[in-house]
Amino acid sequence: MTISKELLFRSCSQFDVTVSDECADRLDTYARLLIDYNEKVNLTAITQPDEIVRKHFTDSLLLLRYVTLHKGTRFADIGTGGGFPGAVLLCAVPEMDAVLVDSINKKLDFVRFLLHELGLKAEVLTARAEELGRKGEYRETFDVVTARAVAQLNQLSEYCMPLVKVGGVFAPMKGKLEEDEQQRGFGAIANLGGKVEKNISLTPDGAQRHIVIAKKISQTPTKYPRNQAQISKKPL
């Protein structure tokens, strides 16, 4: 089984994202490993090669249009699951300093296997984001923090913003972003030291997508992040 690299190049070019041949080769292997591994661990409901290209790979790579990732960029993907978008972006920018985080270790076992097979390096952590946000070696150390289809934006912001360094970027990738969620989320970002610079609406596969670009302009108050129960019970 191989993906259509022509489809990958075409899908990404529609959004002004250039994919190298090396990245396409890595993603071809990624798709094969994902489909095989998915038979024993539920990583995704999307298993057709063309759908993987459109809904996982192109969707993940869209971030490259709005965020600069390069050698040495300290990058975190929160709730990475099967590696979306973090491992996909690592296929495109293998030199960045990536940390891929999820609370479900059996999914991260696949990510570790995937990176080994692709010859890529990243720190893969079984942890909750709010725990990392209280640890000195992670708090406010990242240039870019992202999360794809994880939690309501106001809750997600409390998980992620404490990890972003001042001058860095929080770039959540959402599906449909209703007005109410947007307002609460943008308010939370401001309370946590951020300023929303862009709210991008896209339809890469016919479904609505939003990418929010928020710059960290001041330190997050030390009381954040709270524990998961508090975040869920009384979200910002």
Residue frames as a rotation matrix with the C-alpha (Angstrom) as fourth column:
MET 1
0.582 0.813 0.000 0.00
0.813 -0.582 0.000 0.00
0.000 0.000 -1.000 0.00
THR 2
-0.665 -0.740 -0.099 1.33
0.739 -0.672 0.055 3.41
-0.107 -0.036 0.994 -0.92
ILE 3
0.190 0.684 -0.704 -0.20
0.398 -0.710 -0.582 6.84
-0.898 -0.169 -0.407 -0.72
SER 4
0.513 0.003 0.858 -0.59
0.826 -0.275 -0.493 9.02
0.234 0.961 -0.144 -3.79
LYS 5
-0.317 -0.709 -0.630 2.29
0.781 -0.572 0.251 11.47
-0.538 -0.412 0.735 -3.50
GLU 6
-0.755 0.124 0.644 0.73
0.446 -0.623 0.642 13.45
0.481 0.772 0.416 -6.33
LEU 7
0.347 0.938 0.010 -2.39
0.536 -0.208 0.818 13.89
0.769 -0.279 -0.575 -4.20
LEU 8
0.358 -0.301 -0.884 -0.24
0.886 -0.190 0.424 14.93
-0.295 -0.935 0.198 -1.23
PHE 9
-0.720 -0.694 -0.008 1.67
0.642 -0.669 0.374 17.53
-0.265 0.264 0.927 -3.26
ARG 10
-0.545 0.581 0.605 -1.52
0.365 -0.486 0.795 18.85
0.755 0.653 0.053 -4.86
SER 11
0.461 0.781 -0.422 -3.51
0.712 -0.042 0.701 18.98
0.529 -0.624 -0.575 -1.61
CYS 12
0.157 -0.490 -0.857 -0.76
0.846 -0.381 0.372 20.86
-0.509 -0.784 0.355 0.19
SER 13
-0.786 -0.534 0.311 0.03
0.615 -0.633 0.470 23.23
-0.054 0.561 0.826 -2.67
GLN 14
0.021 0.888 0.460 -3.59
0.654 -0.360 0.666 24.46
0.756 0.287 -0.588 -2.62
PHE 15
0.924 0.278 -0.263 -2.67
0.373 -0.494 0.785 26.00
0.088 -0.824 -0.560 0.74
ASP 16
0.640 -0.725 0.256 0.80
-0.441 -0.619 -0.650 27.18
0.629 0.303 -0.715 -0.30
VAL 17
0.508 -0.508 0.695 2.53
-0.598 0.372 0.710 24.42
-0.620 -0.776 -0.115 1.64
THR 18
0.320 -0.512 -0.797 5.49
-0.801 0.302 -0.516 22.81
0.505 0.804 -0.314 -0.12
VAL 19
0.778 -0.043 0.627 6.27
-0.359 0.789 0.499 19.17
-0.516 -0.613 0.598 0.66
SER 20
-0.137 -0.915 -0.380 9.72
-0.964 0.036 0.263 17.76
-0.227 0.402 -0.887 -0.11
ASP 21
0.212 0.125 -0.969 10.26
-0.564 0.825 -0.017 14.36
0.798 0.551 0.246 -1.71
GLU 22
-0.767 -0.567 -0.301 11.91
-0.058 0.528 -0.847 13.21
0.639 -0.632 -0.438 1.53
CYS 23
-0.703 0.595 0.391 8.86
-0.613 -0.227 -0.757 14.22
-0.362 -0.771 0.524 3.55
ALA 24
0.232 0.822 -0.520 6.55
-0.964 0.265 -0.012 12.47
0.128 0.504 0.854 1.08
ASP 25
-0.177 -0.381 -0.907 8.62
-0.279 0.904 -0.325 9.27
0.944 0.196 -0.266 1.38
ARG 26
-0.978 -0.187 0.090 8.40
-0.126 0.193 -0.973 9.41
0.164 -0.963 -0.212 5.17
LEU 27
-0.380 0.912 0.156 4.64
-0.820 -0.254 -0.512 9.97
-0.427 -0.323 0.844 5.04
ASP 28
0.136 0.357 -0.924 4.23
-0.765 0.631 0.131 7.04
0.630 0.689 0.358 2.67
THR 29
-0.601 -0.432 -0.673 5.90
0.101 0.794 -0.600 4.80
0.793 -0.429 -0.433 5.26
TYR 30
-0.905 0.308 0.294 3.89
-0.398 -0.368 -0.840 6.49
-0.151 -0.877 0.456 8.02
ALA 31
-0.034 0.971 -0.238 0.59
-0.998 -0.021 0.059 5.61
0.052 0.239 0.970 6.32
ARG 32
0.051 -0.003 -0.999 1.58
-0.331 0.943 -0.020 1.98
0.942 0.332 0.047 5.87
LEU 33
-0.829 -0.428 -0.360 2.68
0.191 0.388 -0.902 1.63
0.526 -0.816 -0.240 9.51
LEU 34
-0.727 0.622 0.292 -0.43
-0.666 -0.532 -0.523 3.43
-0.170 -0.574 0.801 10.74
ILE 35
0.164 0.841 -0.516 -2.80
-0.896 0.346 0.278 1.11
0.412 0.417 0.810 8.87
ASP 36
-0.133 -0.299 -0.945 -0.97
0.005 0.953 -0.303 -2.01
0.991 -0.045 -0.126 10.05
TYR 37
-0.940 -0.319 -0.124 -0.74
0.133 -0.007 -0.991 -0.89
0.315 -0.948 0.049 13.67
ASN 38
-0.556 0.796 0.240 -4.35
-0.826 -0.561 -0.050 0.29
0.094 -0.226 0.970 13.70
GLU 39
0.021 0.552 -0.834 -5.47
-0.350 0.785 0.511 -3.34
0.936 0.281 0.209 13.44
LYS 40
-0.156 -0.125 -0.980 -4.35
0.722 0.662 -0.200 -3.93
0.674 -0.739 -0.013 17.04
VAL 41
-0.516 0.019 -0.856 -4.61
0.685 -0.591 -0.426 -0.44
-0.514 -0.806 0.292 18.58
ASN 42
0.406 0.777 0.482 -7.38
0.914 -0.354 -0.199 1.98
0.016 0.521 -0.853 17.64
LEU 43
-0.547 -0.702 -0.456 -5.45
0.643 -0.701 0.308 5.04
-0.536 -0.125 0.835 16.44
THR 44
-0.727 0.290 -0.622 -7.78
-0.524 -0.820 0.230 6.34
-0.443 0.494 0.748 13.76
ALA 45
0.165 0.841 0.515 -11.06
0.137 0.497 -0.857 5.61
-0.977 0.212 -0.033 11.98
ILE 46
0.731 0.008 -0.682 -9.47
-0.611 -0.436 -0.660 6.92
-0.303 0.900 -0.314 8.77
THR 47
0.133 -0.670 0.730 -7.70
-0.082 0.727 0.682 4.05
-0.988 -0.151 0.041 7.03
GLN 48
0.742 0.109 0.661 -8.04
0.627 0.237 -0.742 4.66
-0.238 0.965 0.107 3.29
PRO 49
-0.201 -0.979 0.045 -4.79
0.944 -0.181 0.276 6.01
-0.262 0.098 0.960 1.78
ASP 50
-0.385 0.068 0.920 -6.36
0.541 -0.791 0.285 9.03
0.748 0.607 0.268 0.04
GLU 51
0.700 0.694 0.167 -8.31
0.221 -0.433 0.874 9.93
0.679 -0.575 -0.457 3.17
ILE 52
0.496 -0.636 -0.592 -5.16
0.803 0.076 0.591 9.66
-0.331 -0.768 0.548 5.29
VAL 53
-0.503 -0.701 0.506 -3.48
0.846 -0.519 0.123 12.10
0.176 0.490 0.854 2.89
ARG 54
-0.179 0.515 0.838 -6.34
0.255 -0.799 0.545 14.59
0.950 0.312 0.012 3.03
LYS 55
0.671 0.710 0.215 -7.60
-0.043 -0.253 0.967 14.32
0.740 -0.658 -0.139 6.59
HIS 56
0.814 -0.447 -0.371 -4.41
0.505 0.230 0.832 13.55
-0.287 -0.865 0.413 8.51
PHE 57
-0.082 -0.985 0.155 -1.36
0.955 -0.033 0.295 14.57
-0.286 0.172 0.943 6.50
THR 58
-0.328 0.004 0.945 -2.52
0.572 -0.795 0.202 17.68
0.752 0.606 0.258 4.64
ASP 59
0.708 0.689 0.158 -4.55
0.253 -0.455 0.854 18.79
0.660 -0.565 -0.496 7.64
SER 60
0.661 -0.532 -0.529 -1.49
0.649 0.053 0.759 18.53
-0.376 -0.845 0.381 9.89
LEU 61
-0.299 -0.891 0.342 0.88
0.941 -0.216 0.260 20.19
-0.158 0.399 0.903 7.43
LEU 62
0.435 0.556 0.708 -1.41
0.636 -0.746 0.194 23.23
0.637 0.366 -0.679 7.12
LEU 63
0.822 -0.112 -0.558 0.28
0.451 -0.470 0.759 24.58
-0.348 -0.875 -0.336 10.23
LEU 64
-0.156 -0.978 0.139 3.46
0.857 -0.064 0.511 25.19
-0.491 0.199 0.848 8.22
ARG 65
-0.014 0.223 0.975 1.69
0.778 -0.610 0.151 27.99
0.628 0.760 -0.165 6.37
TYR 66
0.667 0.475 0.573 1.17
0.044 -0.794 0.607 29.99
0.744 -0.380 -0.550 9.55
VAL 67
0.880 -0.418 0.226 3.96
-0.275 -0.059 0.960 28.95
-0.388 -0.907 -0.167 11.95
THR 68
0.405 -0.826 -0.393 7.70
-0.702 -0.006 -0.713 28.87
0.586 0.564 -0.581 11.27
LEU 69
0.864 -0.212 0.456 9.31
-0.172 0.728 0.663 25.58
-0.473 -0.651 0.593 12.25
HIS 70
0.605 -0.736 -0.305 13.02
-0.463 -0.013 -0.886 25.04
0.648 0.677 -0.348 11.64
LYS 71
0.056 -0.688 -0.724 16.15
0.478 0.655 -0.585 23.47
0.877 -0.313 0.366 13.10
GLY 72
-0.847 -0.492 -0.199 16.19
0.362 -0.261 -0.895 24.00
0.389 -0.830 0.399 16.84
THR 73
-0.306 0.819 0.485 12.56
-0.644 -0.553 0.528 25.13
0.701 -0.151 0.697 17.17
ARG 74
-0.995 0.058 0.076 11.29
-0.025 0.609 -0.793 23.80
-0.093 -0.791 -0.605 20.50
PHE 75
-0.442 0.842 -0.309 7.89
-0.705 -0.113 0.700 22.39
0.555 0.527 0.643 19.62
ALA 76
-0.892 0.223 0.393 5.20
-0.145 0.681 -0.718 20.53
-0.428 -0.697 -0.575 21.59
ASP 77
-0.461 0.810 -0.362 2.14
-0.450 0.139 0.882 18.66
0.765 0.569 0.300 20.37
ILE 78
-0.778 0.251 0.575 -0.37
-0.552 0.164 -0.818 18.09
-0.300 -0.954 0.011 23.17
GLY 79
0.189 0.842 0.506 -2.68
-0.349 0.539 -0.767 15.08
-0.918 -0.032 0.396 22.78
THR 80
-0.443 -0.530 -0.723 -0.72
-0.817 -0.094 0.569 13.80
-0.369 0.843 -0.391 19.81
GLY 81
0.593 0.738 0.322 -2.57
-0.549 0.663 -0.509 10.45
-0.590 0.125 0.798 19.63
GLY 82
0.705 -0.283 0.650 -1.29
0.548 0.799 -0.247 8.70
-0.449 0.531 0.719 16.51
GLY 83
-0.316 -0.948 -0.020 1.10
0.783 -0.273 0.559 11.58
-0.535 0.161 0.829 15.83
PHE 84
-0.150 0.372 0.916 -1.24
0.799 -0.500 0.334 14.24
0.582 0.782 -0.222 14.45
PRO 85
0.982 -0.170 -0.084 -0.02
-0.125 -0.247 -0.961 16.84
0.143 0.954 -0.264 13.84
GLY 86
0.620 -0.776 0.112 3.32
-0.571 -0.349 0.743 16.47
-0.537 -0.525 -0.660 15.65
ALA 87
-0.011 -0.662 0.749 4.85
0.199 0.733 0.650 13.42
-0.980 0.156 0.124 13.99
VAL 88
0.589 0.268 0.762 3.61
0.791 0.000 -0.612 14.55
-0.164 0.963 -0.212 10.57
LEU 89
0.969 -0.239 0.065 5.28
-0.226 -0.960 -0.163 17.93
0.101 0.144 -0.984 11.06
LEU 90
0.343 -0.882 0.322 8.43
-0.419 0.163 0.893 16.17
-0.841 -0.441 -0.314 12.21
CYS 91
0.284 -0.180 0.942 8.46
0.734 0.673 -0.093 14.35
-0.617 0.717 0.323 8.86
ALA 92
0.780 0.073 0.621 8.63
0.519 -0.630 -0.578 17.79
0.349 0.773 -0.529 7.23
VAL 93
0.445 -0.621 0.645 11.01
-0.575 -0.751 -0.325 19.43
0.686 -0.226 -0.691 9.72
PRO 94
0.667 -0.119 -0.735 13.06
0.377 0.905 0.196 16.61
0.642 -0.408 0.649 11.27
GLU 95
-0.363 -0.931 0.028 15.63
0.491 -0.217 -0.844 18.96
0.792 -0.293 0.536 12.83
MET 96
0.045 0.398 0.916 13.21
-0.550 -0.756 0.355 20.64
0.834 -0.521 0.185 15.25
ASP 97
-0.936 -0.350 0.029 13.30
-0.172 0.386 -0.906 19.88
0.306 -0.853 -0.422 18.97
ALA 98
-0.167 0.981 -0.101 9.93
-0.544 -0.006 0.839 18.15
0.822 0.195 0.535 19.30
VAL 99
-0.947 0.074 0.313 8.06
-0.240 0.484 -0.841 16.87
-0.214 -0.872 -0.441 22.35
LEU 100
-0.413 0.819 -0.397 5.02
-0.393 0.233 0.889 14.71
0.821 0.524 0.226 21.61
VAL 101
-0.910 0.090 0.404 2.63
-0.399 0.069 -0.914 14.32
-0.110 -0.994 -0.027 24.54
ASP 102
-0.080 0.944 -0.321 -0.37
-0.473 0.247 0.846 12.12
0.878 0.219 0.426 25.23
SER 103
-0.141 0.101 0.985 -1.93
-0.982 0.115 -0.152 10.58
-0.129 -0.988 0.083 28.33
ILE 104
0.829 0.479 0.288 -2.57
-0.418 0.874 -0.248 7.23
-0.370 0.085 0.925 26.57
ASN 105
-0.036 -0.990 0.134 0.66
-0.622 0.127 0.773 5.25
-0.783 -0.055 -0.620 26.45
LYS 106
0.001 0.026 1.000 -0.53
0.466 0.884 -0.023 2.59
-0.885 0.466 -0.011 23.99
LYS 107
0.940 0.274 0.202 -0.93
0.312 -0.459 -0.832 5.32
-0.135 0.845 -0.517 21.37
LEU 108
0.630 -0.765 -0.132 2.52
-0.746 -0.643 0.171 6.63
-0.216 -0.009 -0.976 22.15
ASP 109
0.064 -0.573 0.817 3.93
-0.021 0.818 0.575 3.13
-0.998 -0.054 0.040 21.73
PHE 110
0.590 0.193 0.784 2.96
0.753 0.219 -0.621 3.50
-0.292 0.956 -0.015 18.08
VAL 111
0.972 -0.231 0.035 4.55
-0.206 -0.919 -0.337 6.96
0.110 0.321 -0.941 17.88
ARG 112
0.307 -0.905 0.293 7.80
-0.625 0.041 0.780 5.62
-0.718 -0.423 -0.553 19.35
PHE 113
0.093 -0.195 0.976 7.75
0.470 0.873 0.129 2.73
-0.878 0.447 0.173 16.88
LEU 114
0.847 0.319 0.426 6.97
0.524 -0.357 -0.774 5.10
-0.094 0.878 -0.469 14.02
LEU 115
0.822 -0.560 -0.105 9.83
-0.556 -0.828 0.067 7.48
-0.124 0.003 -0.992 14.84
HIS 116
0.065 -0.806 0.588 12.25
-0.311 0.543 0.780 4.59
-0.948 -0.234 -0.216 15.14
GLU 117
0.240 0.105 0.965 11.21
0.715 0.653 -0.249 3.22
-0.657 0.750 0.081 11.75
LEU 118
0.891 0.165 0.423 11.51
0.421 -0.648 -0.635 6.67
0.169 0.744 -0.647 10.16
GLY 119
-0.073 -0.993 -0.092 14.82
0.942 -0.038 -0.334 7.48
0.329 -0.111 0.938 11.82
LEU 120
0.088 0.207 0.974 13.35
0.002 -0.978 0.207 10.58
0.996 -0.016 -0.087 13.50
LYS 121
-0.631 -0.383 -0.675 14.01
0.670 0.170 -0.723 11.85
0.392 -0.908 0.149 17.00
ALA 122
-0.066 0.592 0.803 11.59
-0.364 -0.764 0.533 13.41
0.929 -0.257 0.266 19.47
GLU 123
-0.970 -0.069 0.235 10.85
-0.245 0.251 -0.936 13.26
0.005 -0.965 -0.260 23.18
VAL 124
-0.264 0.906 -0.330 7.70
-0.161 0.296 0.941 11.18
0.951 0.302 0.068 23.56
LEU 125
-0.934 -0.138 0.330 6.00
-0.313 -0.133 -0.940 11.69
0.174 -0.981 0.081 26.91
THR 126
-0.188 0.883 -0.431 3.15
0.575 0.454 0.681 9.84
0.796 -0.120 -0.593 28.55
ALA 127
-0.814 -0.107 -0.571 1.78
0.538 -0.510 -0.671 12.69
-0.219 -0.853 0.473 30.64
ARG 128
0.412 0.908 0.077 -1.02
0.907 -0.401 -0.127 15.15
-0.084 0.122 -0.989 31.10
ALA 129
0.046 -0.414 0.909 -0.36
0.580 -0.730 -0.362 18.65
0.813 0.544 0.207 29.82
GLU 130
0.717 0.286 0.635 -1.34
-0.256 -0.740 0.622 20.33
0.648 -0.609 -0.457 33.08
GLU 131
0.854 -0.506 -0.125 1.32
0.386 0.452 0.805 18.26
-0.350 -0.735 0.581 34.86
LEU 132
0.060 -0.864 0.500 4.01
0.986 -0.028 -0.167 19.37
0.159 0.503 0.850 32.42
GLY 133
0.288 0.150 0.946 2.92
0.310 -0.949 0.056 22.98
0.906 0.277 -0.320 32.79
ARG 134
0.946 0.045 0.322 3.89
-0.283 -0.370 0.885 22.86
0.159 -0.928 -0.337 36.46
LYS 135
0.626 -0.776 0.073 7.34
0.661 0.578 0.479 21.39
-0.414 -0.252 0.875 35.83
GLY 136
0.459 -0.486 -0.744 10.25
-0.183 -0.871 0.456 23.78
-0.870 -0.073 -0.488 35.50
GLU 137
-0.573 -0.774 0.269 11.93
0.085 0.270 0.959 21.91
-0.815 0.572 -0.088 32.65
TYR 138
-0.488 0.472 0.734 8.83
0.873 0.258 0.415 22.36
0.006 0.843 -0.538 30.46
ARG 139
0.441 0.767 -0.466 7.00
0.767 -0.592 -0.248 25.43
-0.466 -0.248 -0.849 31.73
GLU 140
0.890 0.036 -0.454 7.38
-0.139 -0.928 -0.346 28.41
-0.434 0.371 -0.821 29.37
THR 141
-0.129 -0.982 0.138 10.16
-0.146 0.157 0.977 26.72
-0.981 0.105 -0.164 27.36
PHE 142
-0.146 0.129 0.981 8.46
0.788 0.615 0.037 26.10
-0.599 0.778 -0.191 23.99
ASP 143
-0.918 -0.192 -0.347 8.60
-0.076 -0.773 0.630 28.25
-0.389 0.605 0.695 20.85
VAL 144
-0.433 0.795 -0.426 5.45
-0.760 -0.067 0.646 26.62
0.485 0.603 0.633 19.45
VAL 145
-0.845 0.304 0.440 2.74
-0.071 0.751 -0.656 24.56
-0.530 -0.586 -0.613 21.17
THR 146
-0.508 0.708 -0.490 -0.09
-0.767 -0.113 0.631 23.02
0.391 0.697 0.601 19.20
ALA 147
-0.708 0.401 0.582 -2.95
-0.036 0.802 -0.597 20.58
-0.705 -0.443 -0.553 19.70
ARG 148
-0.802 0.412 -0.433 -5.31
-0.496 -0.055 0.867 19.17
0.334 0.909 0.248 17.11
ALA 149
0.015 0.945 -0.326 -8.97
-0.358 0.309 0.881 18.48
0.934 0.103 0.343 17.90
VAL 150
-0.474 -0.220 -0.853 -8.40
0.688 0.512 -0.515 18.40
0.550 -0.830 -0.091 21.67
ALA 151
-0.355 0.344 -0.870 -10.89
0.867 -0.227 -0.443 19.91
-0.350 -0.911 -0.217 24.17
GLN 152
0.763 0.616 0.198 -12.80
0.643 -0.754 -0.132 23.18
0.068 0.228 -0.971 24.16
LEU 153
0.263 -0.746 0.612 -10.55
0.419 -0.484 -0.769 26.13
0.869 0.458 0.185 23.36
ASN 154
0.479 -0.087 0.874 -10.74
-0.646 -0.709 0.283 27.74
0.595 -0.699 -0.396 26.81
GLN 155
0.886 -0.171 0.431 -9.77
-0.221 0.663 0.715 24.48
-0.408 -0.729 0.550 28.54
LEU 156
0.692 -0.645 0.324 -7.15
0.704 0.505 -0.498 23.69
0.157 0.573 0.804 25.90
SER 157
0.447 -0.512 0.733 -5.60
-0.082 -0.840 -0.537 27.10
0.891 0.180 -0.417 26.41
GLU 158
0.635 -0.199 0.746 -5.06
-0.772 -0.186 0.608 26.40
0.018 -0.962 -0.271 30.11
TYR 159
0.849 -0.358 0.390 -3.41
0.280 0.929 0.243 23.09
-0.449 -0.097 0.888 29.25
CYS 160
0.494 -0.620 0.610 -1.10
0.854 0.215 -0.473 24.60
0.162 0.755 0.636 26.65
MET 161
0.733 -0.171 0.658 -0.38
0.029 -0.959 -0.281 28.28
0.680 0.225 -0.698 27.30
PRO 162
0.847 -0.459 0.267 1.74
-0.388 -0.192 0.902 27.66
-0.363 -0.867 -0.341 30.43
LEU 163
0.467 -0.687 0.557 4.14
0.614 0.705 0.355 25.68
-0.637 0.176 0.751 28.22
VAL 164
0.578 -0.190 0.793 4.68
0.695 -0.395 -0.601 28.51
0.428 0.899 -0.096 25.70
LYS 165
-0.315 -0.743 -0.590 7.62
0.896 -0.438 0.072 30.82
-0.312 -0.506 0.804 26.37
VAL 166
0.440 0.395 -0.807 7.15
0.180 -0.919 -0.352 34.59
-0.880 0.010 -0.475 26.21
GLY 167
-0.202 -0.442 -0.874 7.51
-0.784 -0.461 0.415 35.48
-0.587 0.769 -0.253 22.54
GLY 168
-0.953 -0.114 0.280 6.40
0.026 0.892 0.451 31.99
-0.302 0.438 -0.847 21.50
VAL 169
-0.515 0.764 -0.389 3.19
-0.804 -0.273 0.528 30.86
0.297 0.584 0.755 19.81
PHE 170
-0.555 0.534 0.638 0.17
-0.049 0.744 -0.666 28.81
-0.831 -0.401 -0.386 20.82
ALA 171
-0.603 0.263 -0.753 -1.39
-0.798 -0.202 0.568 27.43
-0.003 0.943 0.332 17.63
PRO 172
-0.436 0.517 0.736 -4.38
-0.124 0.776 -0.618 25.18
-0.891 -0.361 -0.275 18.33
MET 173
-0.892 0.191 -0.410 -5.94
-0.389 0.139 0.911 23.36
0.231 0.972 -0.050 15.36
LYS 174
-0.531 0.796 0.290 -9.70
-0.242 0.186 -0.952 23.11
-0.812 -0.576 0.094 15.70
GLY 175
-0.584 0.512 0.630 -12.58
0.810 0.412 0.417 21.85
-0.046 0.754 -0.656 13.64
LYS 176
0.118 0.706 0.698 -15.67
0.502 -0.649 0.571 24.01
0.856 0.283 -0.432 13.73
LEU 177
-0.770 -0.403 -0.494 -15.19
0.633 -0.393 -0.667 26.92
0.074 -0.826 0.558 16.12
GLU 178
0.232 0.956 0.180 -18.53
0.854 -0.289 0.433 28.33
0.465 0.053 -0.883 17.23
GLU 179
0.122 -0.143 0.982 -18.78
-0.023 -0.990 -0.141 31.97
0.992 -0.006 -0.124 18.31
ASP 180
0.875 0.271 0.402 -19.34
-0.389 -0.100 0.916 31.08
0.289 -0.957 0.018 21.97
GLU 181
0.758 -0.649 -0.062 -16.32
0.618 0.684 0.388 28.76
-0.210 -0.332 0.920 22.14
GLN 182
0.106 -0.729 0.676 -14.23
0.727 -0.407 -0.553 31.34
0.678 0.550 0.487 20.30
GLN 183
0.387 0.099 0.917 -15.09
-0.299 -0.927 0.226 34.15
0.872 -0.362 -0.329 22.71
ARG 184
0.965 -0.020 0.261 -14.44
-0.245 0.277 0.929 32.04
-0.090 -0.961 0.262 25.81
GLY 185
0.621 -0.768 0.156 -11.24
0.781 0.624 -0.037 30.67
-0.069 0.144 0.987 24.30
PHE 186
0.109 -0.579 0.808 -9.86
0.470 -0.687 -0.555 34.05
0.876 0.440 0.197 23.31
GLY 187
0.648 0.179 0.740 -10.65
-0.498 -0.635 0.590 35.36
0.576 -0.751 -0.322 26.79
ALA 188
0.944 -0.319 0.083 -8.78
0.162 0.667 0.727 32.46
-0.288 -0.673 0.682 28.36
ILE 189
0.358 -0.846 0.395 -5.79
0.860 0.134 -0.493 33.06
0.364 0.516 0.775 26.11
ALA 190
0.222 -0.219 0.950 -5.65
-0.071 -0.975 -0.208 36.69
0.972 -0.021 -0.232 27.23
ASN 191
0.844 0.163 0.511 -5.89
-0.504 -0.085 0.859 35.70
0.184 -0.983 0.011 30.92
LEU 192
0.827 -0.526 0.197 -3.00
0.403 0.801 0.443 33.27
-0.391 -0.287 0.875 30.42
GLY 193
0.096 -0.851 -0.517 -0.65
0.042 -0.515 0.856 35.84
-0.995 -0.104 -0.014 28.88
GLY 194
-0.536 -0.308 0.786 -1.46
0.710 0.339 0.617 35.54
-0.457 0.889 0.037 25.19
LYS 195
-0.182 0.482 -0.857 -2.74
-0.445 -0.818 -0.365 37.73
-0.877 0.315 0.363 22.39
VAL 196
0.245 0.352 0.903 -4.66
0.607 0.671 -0.426 36.27
-0.756 0.653 -0.049 19.44
GLU 197
-0.501 -0.517 -0.694 -3.03
-0.250 -0.681 0.688 37.46
-0.829 0.518 0.212 16.22
LYS 198
-0.662 0.297 -0.689 -4.91
-0.700 0.084 0.709 35.34
0.268 0.951 0.152 13.67
ASN 199
-0.231 0.640 0.733 -8.03
-0.271 0.681 -0.680 33.20
-0.935 -0.355 0.016 13.50
ILE 200
-0.697 -0.200 -0.688 -7.83
-0.706 0.023 0.708 31.32
-0.126 0.979 -0.158 10.21
SER 201
0.225 0.826 0.517 -10.81
-0.412 0.562 -0.717 29.49
-0.883 -0.052 0.467 8.71
LEU 202
-0.639 -0.503 -0.582 -10.09
-0.755 0.266 0.599 26.79
-0.147 0.822 -0.550 6.11
THR 203
0.571 0.741 0.354 -11.85
-0.604 0.671 -0.429 23.92
-0.556 0.031 0.831 4.35
PRO 204
-0.392 -0.885 -0.250 -9.00
-0.828 0.221 0.515 21.58
-0.401 0.409 -0.820 3.31
ASP 205
-0.995 0.059 0.086 -11.20
0.086 0.926 0.367 18.51
-0.058 0.373 -0.926 2.79
GLY 206
-0.411 0.896 0.169 -14.62
0.136 -0.123 0.983 20.13
0.901 0.427 -0.072 2.56
ALA 207
0.455 0.499 -0.738 -14.94
0.806 0.122 0.579 20.27
0.379 -0.858 -0.346 6.35
GLN 208
0.758 -0.101 0.644 -14.40
-0.175 -0.983 0.051 23.43
0.628 -0.151 -0.763 8.35
ARG 209
0.204 -0.762 -0.614 -11.05
0.927 0.351 -0.129 23.95
0.314 -0.543 0.779 10.09
HIS 210
0.918 -0.040 0.396 -9.77
-0.134 -0.968 0.212 26.73
0.374 -0.248 -0.894 12.30
ILE 211
0.063 -0.917 -0.393 -6.19
0.895 0.226 -0.384 27.51
0.441 -0.328 0.836 13.22
VAL 212
0.975 0.209 0.071 -5.72
0.144 -0.845 0.516 30.09
0.167 -0.493 -0.854 15.94
ILE 213
0.006 -0.999 0.052 -2.38
0.684 -0.033 -0.729 31.87
0.730 0.040 0.683 16.21
ALA 214
0.947 0.301 0.112 -1.81
0.101 -0.611 0.785 33.40
0.305 -0.732 -0.609 19.65
LYS 215
0.005 -0.988 0.153 1.46
0.110 -0.151 -0.982 35.04
0.994 0.021 0.108 20.67
LYS 216
0.459 0.031 -0.888 2.63
0.872 0.174 0.457 34.80
0.169 -0.984 0.053 24.28
ILE 217
0.260 -0.303 0.917 3.18
0.171 -0.920 -0.352 38.39
0.951 0.248 -0.187 25.38
SER 218
-0.048 -0.314 0.948 3.54
-0.893 -0.412 -0.182 37.94
0.447 -0.856 -0.260 29.15
GLN 219
-0.915 -0.372 -0.158 4.17
-0.260 0.841 -0.474 35.16
0.309 -0.393 -0.866 31.64
THR 220
0.009 0.913 -0.408 1.27
0.061 0.407 0.911 32.94
0.998 -0.033 -0.052 32.61
PRO 221
0.201 0.120 0.972 0.16
-0.897 -0.377 0.232 33.57
0.394 -0.919 0.032 36.22
THR 222
-0.726 -0.687 -0.029 1.69
-0.616 0.668 -0.418 30.93
0.307 -0.285 -0.908 38.49
LYS 223
-0.331 0.661 0.673 -1.71
-0.598 0.405 -0.692 29.62
-0.730 -0.631 0.261 39.63
TYR 224
0.782 0.567 -0.259 -2.19
-0.542 0.413 -0.732 28.13
-0.308 0.712 0.631 36.15
PRO 225
-0.317 0.825 -0.468 -2.52
-0.395 0.333 0.856 25.42
0.862 0.457 0.220 35.05
ARG 226
-0.038 0.424 0.905 -4.91
-0.980 0.163 -0.118 24.15
-0.197 -0.891 0.409 37.67
ASN 227
-0.778 -0.195 0.597 -5.59
-0.162 0.981 0.110 20.43
-0.607 -0.011 -0.795 38.02
GLN 228
-0.934 0.356 0.015 -7.84
0.124 0.284 0.951 18.67
0.335 0.890 -0.309 35.54
ALA 229
-0.290 0.879 -0.379 -10.87
0.957 0.278 -0.085 18.58
0.031 -0.388 -0.921 37.83
GLN 230
-0.133 0.194 -0.972 -10.74
0.388 -0.892 -0.231 22.35
-0.912 -0.408 0.043 38.36
ILE 231
-0.880 -0.232 -0.413 -10.22
-0.273 -0.465 0.842 23.04
-0.388 0.854 0.346 34.66
SER 232
-0.797 0.604 -0.019 -13.23
0.391 0.540 0.745 20.87
0.460 0.587 -0.667 33.81
LYS 233
-0.146 0.782 -0.606 -15.49
0.985 0.056 -0.165 22.08
-0.095 -0.621 -0.778 36.63
LYS 234
0.632 0.305 -0.713 -14.74
0.350 -0.932 -0.088 25.78
-0.691 -0.194 -0.696 36.35
PRO 235
0.049 -0.648 0.760 -13.17
0.997 0.076 0.000 26.51
-0.058 0.758 0.650 32.95
LEU 236
-0.657 -0.376 -0.653 -11.78
0.361 -0.918 0.165 29.95
-0.661 -0.128 0.739 32.24
